[in-house]
Amino acid sequence: RSGALAWSHQAGTPIVALVSSPRFGHLIVQSEIETWAIRPDGEVRWRLAHSDVVAAAALVGGRLVLTSVAGQVQSIDPTTGQRAA
């Protein structure tokens, strides 16, 4: 609230999206090849690596929906990082 830096996160590839919701207690950082859930204290809650480059990320119906550059779509539970079956 003061404008002071609370934490910082280093990503090895460009950031595609930042996703947040009051329903979960972390921020989702989506880079081209990884997804992180980062808690308010800056610690990583969960991390997920991807085999293809992510081109788009959106929170849809309570799921994190990722679309790769090849057009593949995957659904992830944003609270746990588990892929949907």
trRosetta pair geometry for C-beta under 8 A, 3 or more apart (Angstrom, degrees):
i j d omega theta_ij theta_ji phi_ij phi_ji
5 8 6.4 -7 -178 -48 124 99
6 40 7.3 -55 157 -180 142 69
6 42 6.8 -171 130 -55 81 104
7 38 7.3 -167 102 168 142 127
7 41 7.0 98 -58 150 140 30
7 42 2.8 -174 -128 -91 150 117
8 42 7.4 8 26 -136 33 124
9 29 6.0 -142 93 -32 154 173
9 36 6.8 -170 -171 85 148 156
9 38 5.9 -91 -67 -91 145 154
9 42 7.2 -171 -64 -156 88 83
11 14 7.6 58 110 -165 126 4
11 15 5.9 118 47 -68 161 84
11 29 6.8 -145 -69 149 129 126
11 31 4.4 176 -170 -81 134 140
11 34 7.1 -164 -143 60 97 115
12 31 7.2 96 54 155 62 162
12 33 7.6 -42 78 54 104 117
12 34 7.7 70 38 9 98 130
13 31 4.7 120 73 163 90 117
13 32 4.0 -90 136 38 136 109
13 33 5.3 86 18 14 153 98
13 34 7.4 136 36 16 111 91
14 31 6.5 149 87 -155 34 82
14 32 5.6 59 57 -31 77 111
15 18 7.0 12 171 -50 128 85
15 29 6.5 -64 -131 -170 110 90
15 30 6.9 99 -164 79 68 54
15 31 5.4 -59 -100 -99 48 70
16 30 4.7 -62 62 114 101 101
16 31 6.3 128 -1 -150 88 17
16 32 6.1 125 -45 -74 111 52
16 54 5.5 -110 -7 107 166 103
16 55 7.0 170 -135 -176 135 15
16 56 6.9 -153 172 -102 125 20
16 57 5.6 105 109 2 118 110
17 28 7.8 8 107 106 93 98
17 30 4.4 11 55 50 84 124
17 56 7.4 59 -34 -164 132 44
17 57 4.1 -145 39 61 140 110
17 58 7.4 -113 -147 -68 171 47
18 27 6.3 -12 -169 178 96 110
18 28 7.0 151 -162 81 45 60
18 29 6.0 -11 -110 -106 75 61
18 30 7.3 -156 -74 21 30 81
19 27 7.4 147 74 -170 46 61
19 28 4.1 -16 62 62 97 115
19 30 6.7 45 -4 -16 107 115
19 57 6.3 -107 -38 130 130 115
19 58 7.5 155 -101 -141 130 22
19 59 5.2 143 -164 -41 126 109
19 64 6.5 140 89 -117 164 106
19 78 7.1 -103 114 -130 128 136
20 26 8.0 -138 -121 110 84 39
20 27 5.0 -33 -85 -117 107 74
20 28 6.9 -176 -72 20 52 76
21 24 5.8 56 70 24 97 84
21 59 6.2 165 -49 -165 125 166
21 78 7.3 77 24 109 126 153
23 62 7.6 -70 107 -124 162 88
23 79 8.0 -82 126 -71 92 111
24 37 7.7 -66 143 -151 133 126
24 78 5.8 -151 0 118 161 102
24 79 4.8 -151 -111 -95 128 81
25 39 6.7 16 127 -132 93 79
25 40 7.0 -65 171 -19 87 103
26 37 4.4 66 116 173 146 91
26 38 5.7 157 -171 70 101 33
26 39 5.0 -55 -103 -87 100 47
26 40 7.4 -123 -106 -30 55 61
26 45 5.0 -89 -84 0 161 144
27 37 7.4 156 75 -157 36 52
27 38 5.1 -25 62 62 89 93
28 35 6.5 -10 -169 -171 100 98
28 36 7.1 160 -153 84 51 48
28 37 5.6 -26 -97 -99 71 68
28 38 7.8 161 -94 16 21 76
28 57 7.7 -142 124 154 123 141
28 64 6.3 -155 -165 -106 169 142
28 78 6.0 -74 -59 -149 142 105
29 35 7.3 159 82 -157 53 49
29 36 4.6 -6 55 59 101 99
29 37 8.0 -178 18 -84 73 21
29 38 5.9 33 -9 -8 114 120
30 35 5.3 -9 -108 -110 72 83
30 54 6.1 -97 175 110 108 150
30 57 4.1 -16 141 -8 179 165
30 64 8.0 179 -75 -174 127 126
30 66 7.2 -173 -143 -107 134 108
31 34 5.0 17 51 53 110 78
31 35 7.6 -159 28 -76 67 39
31 36 7.9 36 -3 0 99 98
31 54 7.5 109 100 49 38 118
32 53 4.8 -21 179 -150 100 87
32 54 5.7 -177 -154 46 36 75
33 49 6.6 3 151 -158 85 74
33 50 5.3 -147 -160 57 51 91
33 53 6.3 -47 -72 -108 79 58
33 54 7.0 -179 -74 5 27 92
34 47 6.5 -12 -174 -170 112 94
34 48 6.8 154 -159 82 63 50
34 49 5.4 -29 -103 -106 85 58
34 50 6.7 -158 -79 8 33 87
35 47 7.1 160 85 -156 55 47
35 48 4.5 -4 56 57 101 101
35 50 7.2 73 -13 -35 93 110
35 54 7.7 74 -58 -29 96 165
35 57 7.7 147 -104 -116 114 146
35 64 7.3 120 -155 136 151 152
35 66 7.3 -102 -61 -74 135 143
35 76 6.9 105 90 92 168 175
35 81 7.1 170 101 -132 114 96
36 44 5.5 -74 -159 -131 110 103
36 46 7.5 174 -152 90 48 48
36 47 5.2 -9 -105 -106 76 79
36 48 7.9 -166 -71 24 37 67
37 44 7.0 100 70 -166 57 62
37 45 4.1 -56 101 60 106 110
37 46 4.8 30 31 45 115 81
37 47 7.7 -134 22 -65 70 44
37 78 7.3 136 -96 -179 121 66
37 81 6.2 -121 -10 -62 124 108
38 42 6.4 -15 -177 -147 109 32
38 43 7.2 158 -154 80 66 31
38 44 6.0 -42 -100 -102 68 53
38 45 6.8 -169 -96 2 14 89
39 42 7.0 -39 74 31 75 19
39 43 5.0 -4 41 61 117 83
39 44 7.7 -161 3 -92 87 4
39 45 5.2 114 -47 -54 93 102
44 47 5.6 5 175 -49 134 104
45 81 7.9 174 108 -31 90 123
46 80 6.7 73 -30 173 166 36
46 81 3.6 -135 127 -18 143 148
47 81 7.3 24 39 -141 13 155
48 76 6.8 -153 37 -132 173 146
48 81 5.0 -176 -45 -170 116 107
48 83 7.8 137 -147 -53 141 90
50 53 7.6 130 105 -95 122 15
50 54 5.8 76 62 -42 169 102
50 66 7.2 -125 -101 144 147 154
50 68 7.4 -174 166 -94 132 108
52 68 3.9 26 112 -147 126 143
52 69 6.7 -144 163 35 102 81
52 70 5.7 -73 -163 13 147 116
52 72 6.2 91 53 43 157 128
53 68 6.2 109 72 -158 49 83
53 69 4.7 14 78 -5 105 119
54 57 6.2 28 164 -54 129 100
54 66 5.1 -55 -131 -168 118 112
54 67 7.2 102 -157 70 70 40
54 68 5.9 -66 -100 -101 44 58
54 69 7.8 167 -156 -27 3 75
55 67 5.7 -55 61 101 93 87
55 68 6.2 83 2 176 93 21
55 69 4.7 120 -50 -77 120 63
56 66 7.3 159 87 -154 56 46
56 67 4.4 5 56 49 100 109
57 64 6.5 -7 -168 -175 99 95
57 65 7.2 158 -152 81 49 51
57 66 5.2 -10 -103 -103 82 74
57 67 7.7 -157 -70 21 41 71
58 64 7.6 160 82 -154 32 52
58 65 5.3 -19 65 59 82 98
59 62 7.6 13 -180 -106 90 13
59 63 7.3 162 -154 79 55 33
59 64 6.0 -32 -98 -97 65 61
59 65 7.6 154 -107 14 15 81
59 78 6.6 1 -116 -52 102 154
60 63 5.9 -31 71 64 71 84
60 65 4.8 -5 26 -3 119 130
62 78 7.6 -136 174 21 53 111
63 75 4.6 -6 168 -165 140 102
63 76 6.6 136 -174 60 82 40
63 77 6.7 -55 -123 -93 76 41
63 78 6.9 164 -151 -20 28 93
63 84 6.7 -12 -138 -38 135 139
64 75 7.2 138 72 -162 51 50
64 76 4.3 -31 66 67 104 98
64 77 7.5 2 18 90 94 5
64 78 4.5 116 -34 -75 108 94
65 73 6.4 -7 -173 -168 96 102
65 74 7.5 166 -152 84 52 40
65 75 5.6 -19 -101 -103 72 72
65 76 7.8 -176 -76 21 27 75
66 73 7.1 157 82 -152 49 52
66 74 5.2 -12 59 59 99 87
66 75 7.9 -175 21 -81 74 25
66 76 6.6 35 -8 -5 111 116
67 71 6.9 -20 -172 -143 97 32
67 72 7.3 160 -153 80 52 42
67 73 5.3 -18 -100 -98 75 77
68 71 6.7 -39 72 29 79 20
68 72 4.4 12 29 51 121 90
68 73 7.8 -139 9 -67 77 34
68 74 7.9 50 -28 -1 99 100
74 83 6.1 -42 179 -141 118 107
74 84 7.5 164 180 41 70 87
75 83 7.2 107 79 -163 55 62
75 84 4.0 -15 89 25 106 132
76 81 6.4 -16 -178 -151 116 37
76 82 7.0 156 -157 79 69 35
76 83 5.7 -44 -101 -101 74 52
76 84 6.8 -133 -82 -12 23 85
77 80 4.7 12 99 43 122 96
77 81 6.9 -42 73 17 80 15
77 82 4.8 11 31 54 118 86
77 83 8.0 -127 5 -65 80 7
77 84 6.8 123 -40 -63 80 83
78 81 7.8 37 -145 -68 23 47
